[in-house]
């Protein structure tokens, strides 16, 4: 399938009017779903010809760039556009992918992005922000929209911050309000206990830890909410690059703990946003 201009491109104002933050929360479906519904209404009302509608939908369900097939249906299925993994891709490839996706979406997320990736993307889309600590590129065209509260991200130590921030920013761009509590590892348990009110108020907790990976088990014993455990590769030799923390979290005796892969802050943030209710009609 040849690359085409975005399906919003022809008479965009007649097809897609971005709702305010409050409207986005009040109306069913995602922004992309609302746009598709409006397109179908125009066809049904005779305001739009079938051929014009086909032209706008030509890049659905995917757009072939030759080196990548972009899943423009992802937002319709999942409530959030396809997320781009920059690792292993050239800066030029990432820039081309982001530019094509941005024609269809108001939000985008690129993970494992280097400074070179960011420079190439900024050249074609200056509004994308680069977060160097978690290596994320984020496009957010509605930064002031209302967000669902309920997610708390805990990091055991300062060295775990890149993964913790990847989780937090992922959940935020998906539409959640995220609280952060840093450096509350089990080596100083009193630091965690000082945040009990926040722990008890959370609908889902992300606990990020390396070394022996004990933090999620402790947290799960204190809260009723589900705990997403994120092992990091932080630690000395016998930690085996996060394997020790991963195994400790998988063997947790506390109920309500789910475990993602080593250093997978993105996976934790995405799952937390779904648990928190993002994308539900």
KOLGUKOL-957339 format. One record per residue (C-alpha): chain; residue number from 0; x, y, z. Coordinates in steps of 0.1 Angstrom, whole numbers. Each point is the difference from the previous one (the first is absolute). Example, Ala and Ser with C-alpha at 12.3 -4.5 7.8 and 13.67 -1.06 7.14 Angstrom:
+--------+-----+-------+-------+-------+
! cadena ! num !     u !     v !     w !
+--------+-----+-------+-------+-------+
!      A !   0 !   123 !   -45 !    78 !
!      A !   1 !    14 !    34 !    -7 !
+--------+-----+-------+-------+-------+
END
This chain:
+--------+-----+-------+-------+-------+
! cadena ! num !     u !     v !     w !
+--------+-----+-------+-------+-------+
!      A !   0 !     0 !     0 !     0 !
!      A !   1 !    15 !    33 !   -11 !
!      A !   2 !     6 !    28 !    25 !
!      A !   3 !   -28 !    25 !     0 !
!      A !   4 !    -7 !    33 !    17 !
!      A !   5 !   -19 !    -2 !    32 !
!      A !   6 !   -37 !    -7 !    -2 !
!      A !   7 !    -6 !    33 !    18 !
!      A !   8 !    18 !    19 !   -28 !
!      A !   9 !   -30 !     5 !   -24 !
!      A !  10 !   -24 !    26 !    15 !
!      A !  11 !    14 !    -7 !    34 !
!      A !  12 !   -22 !    25 !    18 !
!      A !  13 !   -31 !   -18 !   -13 !
!      A !  14 !    12 !   -33 !    13 !
!      A !  15 !    19 !     6 !    32 !
!      A !  16 !    -5 !    26 !    27 !
!      A !  17 !    22 !    -7 !    30 !
!      A !  18 !   -22 !     0 !    32 !
!      A !  19 !    10 !    18 !    31 !
!      A !  20 !    14 !   -19 !    29 !
!      A !  21 !   -34 !    -1 !    18 !
!      A !  22 !   -18 !   -11 !   -32 !
!      A !  23 !    26 !   -28 !    -6 !
!      A !  24 !    -9 !   -14 !    35 !
!      A !  25 !   -38 !     4 !    -5 !
!      A !  26 !    -3 !   -14 !   -35 !
!      A !  27 !     3 !   -37 !    -7 !
!      A !  28 !    31 !   -14 !   -18 !
!      A !  29 !    34 !    14 !    -8 !
!      A !  30 !     6 !    31 !   -21 !
!      A !  31 !     8 !   -23 !   -29 !
!      A !  32 !   -32 !   -19 !     5 !
!      A !  33 !   -20 !    32 !     0 !
!      A !  34 !    16 !    11 !   -32 !
!      A !  35 !    -9 !   -33 !   -17 !
!      A !  36 !   -36 !     1 !    13 !
!      A !  37 !    -3 !    36 !   -14 !
!      A !  38 !    13 !   -12 !   -34 !
!      A !  39 !   -25 !   -27 !    -2 !
!      A !  40 !   -28 !    24 !    10 !
!      A !  41 !     9 !    23 !   -29 !
!      A !  42 !    -1 !   -29 !   -24 !
!      A !  43 !   -34 !   -11 !    14 !
!      A !  44 !   -13 !    36 !    -3 !
!      A !  45 !    12 !     4 !   -36 !
!      A !  46 !    24 !    28 !    10 !
!      A !  47 !    30 !   -21 !   -11 !
!      A !  48 !     3 !   -24 !   -30 !
!      A !  49 !    11 !   -36 !     4 !
!      A !  50 !    31 !     7 !   -21 !
!      A !  51 !    10 !    29 !    22 !
!      A !  52 !    -4 !   -21 !    31 !
!      A !  53 !    21 !   -28 !   -15 !
!      A !  54 !    28 !    25 !    -8 !
!      A !  55 !     0 !    10 !    37 !
!      A !  56 !     0 !   -36 !    12 !
!      A !  57 !    26 !   -13 !   -25 !
!      A !  58 !    28 !    -2 !    26 !
!      A !  59 !   -22 !   -21 !    23 !
!      A !  60 !     6 !   -26 !    13 !
!      A !  61 !    37 !     7 !    -7 !
!      A !  62 !    24 !    21 !   -20 !
!      A !  63 !    30 !   -16 !   -17 !
!      A !  64 !    31 !    21 !     1 !
!      A !  65 !    21 !   -28 !   -15 !
!      A !  66 !    21 !    -5 !    31 !
!      A !  67 !   -30 !     2 !    24 !
!      A !  68 !   -37 !    -7 !    -1 !
!      A !  69 !   -18 !    25 !    22 !
!      A !  70 !   -30 !   -13 !    19 !
!      A !  71 !   -24 !    30 !    -2 !
!      A !  72 !   -28 !   -23 !    13 !
!      A !  73 !    18 !    -3 !    34 !
!      A !  74 !   -17 !    30 !    15 !
!      A !  75 !   -34 !   -14 !   -10 !
!      A !  76 !     7 !   -33 !    16 !
!      A !  77 !    20 !    11 !    30 !
!      A !  78 !    -9 !    36 !     6 !
!      A !  79 !    36 !    11 !    -6 !
!      A !  80 !    21 !     2 !   -32 !
!      A !  81 !    28 !   -24 !    -8 !
!      A !  82 !    30 !     6 !    22 !
!      A !  83 !    34 !     2 !   -18 !
!      A !  84 !    31 !   -19 !    13 !
!      A !  85 !    29 !    21 !   -13 !
!      A !  86 !    26 !   -25 !    11 !
!      A !  87 !    15 !   -17 !   -31 !
!      A !  88 !   -14 !    26 !   -24 !
!      A !  89 !    19 !    28 !   -17 !
!      A !  90 !    -8 !    36 !     9 !
!      A !  91 !   -14 !     4 !   -35 !
!      A !  92 !   -23 !   -30 !     3 !
!      A !  93 !   -13 !    12 !    34 !
!      A !  94 !    -6 !    35 !   -14 !
!      A !  95 !   -20 !   -13 !   -30 !
!      A !  96 !   -21 !   -23 !    22 !
!      A !  97 !    -8 !    28 !    25 !
!      A !  98 !    -8 !    24 !   -28 !
!      A !  99 !   -25 !   -24 !   -16 !
!      A ! 100 !   -16 !   -10 !    33 !
!      A ! 101 !    -4 !    36 !    11 !
!      A ! 102 !   -22 !     7 !   -30 !
!      A ! 103 !   -26 !   -23 !    16 !
!      A ! 104 !     5 !     5 !    37 !
!      A ! 105 !     0 !    27 !    27 !
!      A ! 106 !    23 !   -20 !    22 !
!      A ! 107 !    31 !   -21 !    -7 !
!      A ! 108 !    26 !   -18 !    20 !
!      A ! 109 !    35 !   -12 !   -11 !
!      A ! 110 !    20 !   -21 !    24 !
!      A ! 111 !    38 !    -7 !     3 !
!      A ! 112 !     7 !    32 !   -20 !
!      A ! 113 !    35 !    14 !    -2 !
!      A ! 114 !    11 !    36 !    -4 !
!      A ! 115 !     6 !    -7 !   -37 !
!      A ! 116 !   -36 !   -14 !    -3 !
!      A ! 117 !   -13 !    32 !    17 !
!      A ! 118 !    19 !    23 !   -23 !
!      A ! 119 !   -13 !   -18 !   -31 !
!      A ! 120 !   -36 !     1 !    13 !
!      A ! 121 !     2 !    37 !    10 !
!      A ! 122 !    11 !     8 !   -36 !
!      A ! 123 !   -34 !   -12 !   -13 !
!      A ! 124 !   -22 !     6 !    30 !
!      A ! 125 !    13 !    26 !    24 !
!      A ! 126 !   -29 !    -3 !    25 !
!      A ! 127 !    12 !   -35 !    11 !
!      A ! 128 !    17 !     2 !    34 !
!      A ! 129 !    31 !   -21 !     9 !
!      A ! 130 !     4 !   -13 !    36 !
!      A ! 131 !    36 !   -10 !     2 !
!      A ! 132 !    -1 !   -18 !    34 !
!      A ! 133 !   -25 !   -27 !   -11 !
!      A ! 134 !     9 !     4 !   -37 !
!      A ! 135 !   -35 !     8 !   -11 !
!      A ! 136 !   -14 !    21 !   -28 !
!      A ! 137 !   -35 !    13 !     6 !
!      A ! 138 !   -25 !    18 !   -21 !
!      A ! 139 !   -28 !    15 !    20 !
!      A ! 140 !   -23 !    24 !   -18 !
!      A ! 141 !   -24 !     4 !    29 !
!      A ! 142 !    23 !     4 !    30 !
!      A ! 143 !   -27 !    17 !    21 !
!      A ! 144 !   -26 !   -27 !    -4 !
!      A ! 145 !   -15 !   -16 !    31 !
!      A ! 146 !    17 !   -32 !    12 !
!      A ! 147 !   -12 !   -29 !    21 !
!      A ! 148 !    16 !    -1 !    35 !
!      A ! 149 !     9 !   -32 !    17 !
!      A ! 150 !    36 !   -11 !   -10 !
!      A ! 151 !    29 !     2 !    24 !
!      A ! 152 !    36 !    -8 !   -12 !
!      A ! 153 !    25 !   -10 !    26 !
!      A ! 154 !    37 !    -3 !    -6 !
!      A ! 155 !    23 !   -19 !    24 !
!      A ! 156 !    31 !    21 !    -7 !
!      A ! 157 !    12 !    29 !   -21 !
!      A ! 158 !    16 !   -24 !   -24 !
!      A ! 159 !   -34 !   -14 !    -8 !
!      A ! 160 !   -13 !    35 !   -11 !
!      A ! 161 !     3 !    -5 !   -38 !
!      A ! 162 !   -22 !   -30 !     1 !
!      A ! 163 !   -24 !    15 !    25 !
!      A ! 164 !    -3 !    32 !   -21 !
!      A ! 165 !    -6 !   -21 !   -32 !
!      A ! 166 !   -30 !   -16 !    18 !
!      A ! 167 !   -13 !    33 !    13 !
!      A ! 168 !     2 !    19 !   -33 !
!      A ! 169 !   -16 !   -29 !   -19 !
!      A ! 170 !   -30 !     0 !    24 !
!      A ! 171 !    -2 !    38 !    -3 !
!      A ! 172 !     0 !     2 !   -38 !
!      A ! 173 !   -27 !   -27 !     1 !
!      A ! 174 !   -22 !    23 !    21 !
!      A ! 175 !     7 !    -7 !    36 !
!      A ! 176 !    11 !    23 !    28 !
!      A ! 177 !    31 !   -16 !    16 !
!      A ! 178 !    15 !     6 !    35 !
!      A ! 179 !    37 !    -8 !     5 !
!      A ! 180 !    18 !   -11 !    31 !
!      A ! 181 !    37 !    -5 !    -3 !
!      A ! 182 !    28 !   -17 !    20 !
!      A ! 183 !   -22 !   -21 !    23 !
!      A ! 184 !    18 !   -33 !    -2 !
!      A ! 185 !    -1 !   -26 !    28 !
!      A ! 186 !    35 !     9 !    13 !
!      A ! 187 !   -19 !    29 !    17 !
!      A ! 188 !   -35 !   -12 !     5 !
!      A ! 189 !   -11 !    30 !    20 !
!      A ! 190 !     3 !    21 !   -31 !
!      A ! 191 !   -27 !   -21 !   -17 !
!      A ! 192 !   -23 !     0 !    31 !
!      A ! 193 !     0 !    38 !     0 !
!      A ! 194 !   -21 !    -2 !   -33 !
!      A ! 195 !   -27 !   -24 !    13 !
!      A ! 196 !   -28 !    25 !    -8 !
!      A ! 197 !    11 !     1 !   -37 !
!      A ! 198 !     4 !   -38 !    -1 !
!      A ! 199 !   -35 !    -5 !    13 !
!      A ! 200 !   -16 !    25 !   -23 !
!      A ! 201 !    15 !   -15 !   -32 !
!      A ! 202 !   -21 !   -21 !   -24 !
!      A ! 203 !    32 !   -17 !   -13 !
!      A ! 204 !    36 !     2 !    12 !
!      A ! 205 !    31 !    -4 !   -22 !
!      A ! 206 !    30 !   -11 !    21 !
!      A ! 207 !    34 !     2 !   -17 !
!      A ! 208 !    30 !   -16 !    16 !
!      A ! 209 !    33 !   -16 !    -8 !
!      A ! 210 !    25 !   -18 !    23 !
!      A ! 211 !   -21 !   -27 !    19 !
!      A ! 212 !   -33 !    14 !   -13 !
!      A ! 213 !   -18 !    -1 !    34 !
!      A ! 214 !   -20 !    32 !    -3 !
!      A ! 215 !   -31 !   -13 !   -19 !
!      A ! 216 !    -5 !   -28 !    26 !
!      A ! 217 !     1 !    25 !    29 !
!      A ! 218 !   -23 !    24 !   -18 !
!      A ! 219 !   -25 !   -27 !    -9 !
!      A ! 220 !    -3 !   -10 !    36 !
!      A ! 221 !   -10 !    36 !     9 !
!      A ! 222 !   -26 !     8 !   -27 !
!      A ! 223 !   -32 !   -14 !   -15 !
!      A ! 224 !     8 !    13 !   -35 !
!      A ! 225 !    18 !   -21 !   -26 !
!      A ! 226 !    38 !     4 !    -1 !
!      A ! 227 !    19 !    -1 !   -32 !
!      A ! 228 !    36 !   -11 !     8 !
!      A ! 229 !    28 !    13 !   -23 !
!      A ! 230 !    34 !   -16 !     5 !
!      A ! 231 !    29 !    21 !   -11 !
!      A ! 232 !    35 !    -9 !   -11 !
!      A ! 233 !    15 !    20 !    29 !
!      A ! 234 !    22 !   -21 !    23 !
!      A ! 235 !    33 !   -18 !     5 !
!      A ! 236 !    13 !   -31 !   -18 !
!      A ! 237 !   -23 !   -26 !    16 !
!      A ! 238 !   -30 !    21 !   -10 !
!      A ! 239 !     6 !   -13 !   -35 !
!      A ! 240 !   -12 !    32 !   -17 !
!      A ! 241 !   -34 !    -1 !    17 !
!      A ! 242 !    -7 !   -37 !    -1 !
!      A ! 243 !     3 !    -3 !    38 !
!      A ! 244 !   -26 !    28 !     5 !
!      A ! 245 !   -22 !   -15 !   -27 !
!      A ! 246 !     0 !   -34 !    17 !
!      A ! 247 !    -6 !    15 !    34 !
!      A ! 248 !   -31 !    19 !   -13 !
!      A ! 249 !   -13 !   -31 !   -18 !
!      A ! 250 !     3 !   -19 !    33 !
!      A ! 251 !   -17 !    26 !    21 !
!      A ! 252 !   -22 !   -14 !    28 !
!      A ! 253 !   -22 !    31 !     1 !
!      A ! 254 !   -32 !    -1 !   -20 !
!      A ! 255 !    -8 !    24 !   -28 !
!      A ! 256 !    35 !     3 !   -15 !
!      A ! 257 !     4 !    -2 !   -38 !
!      A ! 258 !    35 !     2 !   -15 !
!      A ! 259 !    13 !    15 !   -33 !
!      A ! 260 !    33 !    -6 !   -16 !
!      A ! 261 !    34 !    15 !    11 !
!      A ! 262 !     2 !    38 !    -5 !
!      A ! 263 !   -35 !    -1 !   -17 !
!      A ! 264 !   -13 !    33 !    14 !
!      A ! 265 !   -21 !     5 !   -31 !
!      A ! 266 !   -18 !   -33 !     5 !
!      A ! 267 !    -7 !     8 !    36 !
!      A ! 268 !   -14 !    35 !    -8 !
!      A ! 269 !   -21 !   -13 !   -29 !
!      A ! 270 !   -15 !   -28 !    22 !
!      A ! 271 !    -6 !    24 !    29 !
!      A ! 272 !   -19 !    24 !   -23 !
!      A ! 273 !   -23 !   -28 !   -12 !
!      A ! 274 !    -6 !   -12 !    36 !
!      A ! 275 !    -8 !    36 !    10 !
!      A ! 276 !   -27 !     2 !   -27 !
!      A ! 277 !    15 !    18 !   -29 !
!      A ! 278 !   -17 !    -9 !   -33 !
!      A ! 279 !   -32 !   -15 !    16 !
!      A ! 280 !   -33 !    12 !   -14 !
+--------+-----+-------+-------+-------+
END
